[in-house]
């Protein structure tokens, strides 16, 4: 278990969408490994959320644009004597492999999930509170109590055309997160503000705090600056308030 927590704030809509997709895949991966019908329900719920999110924008175009941008930056490093050419080429090959699928007009992520009759019936009832109860969806109740290996097989099939999206977004976010030069900062009376360089444009702010810290950051940012308010909420029944203390934290301003 880590002894710190990292709080993230995206600085543009593309990264915001990527983080939400990453979050849903993390939930899917976690719950799908547990051999329990209730956890299978949580896996399906996350898959339905993912399907809705993918349907709101042409996500494969957004992922392709981000990877193409990364590739152009990396290609410019070819002439740098301090760069490992073999490792750089391997990264570029990975990007090109993702792009070859994303650029294919026949590739539409989530098609398998959307065309499945069981998933469609679950989705239709999910908007109603308690709408996936066993008497509402006896077919779902039946599926949930099939052997674990059968459920796992179906879940793998439903995700088959989503894996490129999962892996390419993970790849892009990993590169963005690793672009930061961490710095130790101090928030005076619980407040911190800093301008953002426009070249390259900031994409993601990460705040690192000890896991036992009594504070949590509320981050807001735009193209030119961002601010952080460190909040305390000793009781969930009370509204969170900004701390009056001097708070040390680690800042990662990610810009690639």
Secondary structure, 3 states (H helix, E strand, C coil): CCCEEEEEEECCHHHHHHHHHHHHHHHHHHHHCCCCHHHHHHHHHHHHHHHHHHHCCCHHHHHHHHHHHHHHHHHCCCCCCCCCHHHHHHHHHHHHHHHHHHCCCCCCCCHHHHCCHHHHHHHHHHCCCCCCCCCCCHHHHHHHCCCHHHHHHHHHHHHHHHHHHHHHHHHHHHHHHCCCCCEEEEEECCEEEEECCECCECCEEEEEEECCCCCEEEEEECCCEEEEEEEECCCCCCCCEECCCCEEEEEEEECC
